[in-house]
Amino acid sequence: METADFAGWSAGGRALVEFALARPERVRTLTLVEPAAYWILDGLGESDPGVARLNRFLHGLAGQDVSEDDPAAFLAAWERHLAQ
């Protein structure tokens, strides 16, 4: 399949924005529902270090095989973030 229609919600929307920017020739249509827009906070000088850590974790998974331990590690990091 050379092109496709994509839809993403929240972090899925953010991932699709990044994909569309990197590979626009592969995207026929793009539908975003409340995409995560953390870069707006960065631009306003209101970035959240916990969110930045979670984003680095997720970006570290890009192109890698995701193990059964990876979702558990993400949830543990998310719980730590929420507890702060």
N, C-alpha and C positions, 0 to 999 in steps of 0.2 A: 504494500500500500504506500503510495508516494505522498498523498495528502490525506488529511482527515479533519473531521469536525471534533473540536474539543470543548469540554465543559469542566469547570472546576469551582469548588466552593472552599472558602477560607484559605488554608495553606495550600490546598490543591489548586486554587486560583493563582496563588503566588507562584507555585511551581510551573503552571502553564504560561504565565507571563514570561518567566525566565526562559522556558522552552521556546516560546514564540519569538522572543528577541534573538535567541541563538540560532533558531532554525525556521525562519518565517516561510520558507518555501514548502515546509511540511504542513502548514496550518491553512486549512480551507476556511474554517470559521472558528471563532473563539468566544465562548460564553463564560462570563465570570460572575459568580454570586458572592458578594461580600469578600473579595479577595483580601488576604492579609497584606497590609500595606505598611510594613514596619519602617520602610525607608522614609515615610512621611514624618514619623517621630524623630528619626535621625536628622532630617532637614530642619526640624523645629528645635533641635537641641534637647529633645526629651527622650532620647533613646533609653531603653531598659536593658541593663547588663544581663539580666536573666534571659530575656528574649534573645539577645545576641548569642548567648551560649547555646540555647536550644537551636537557633538557626545554624550555628557552626556545626553542631552535632548532625543535623539533618543534611547539610551540604556535604558533610564527610561521608555520607552514605551514597552520594551520587556516583553512579557507575559501578558500585560494589554489589556483591551478593549480600542480601540482608539476611542475617542469621535470626534464629528464634530469640536470641538474647538481645538483639537491637531494639525491638519494640519495648521490651521490659526496661532496658536502659533509658529509653526516651521517657517512658512513663515515670520512672524514678526521678529523672531530671525535672520533669514537669511538676511532679509533686513537691520537690524541693523549691522550685520557683514559686509555686502557689503559697507555700508556707512562709515565704519571706515577706 
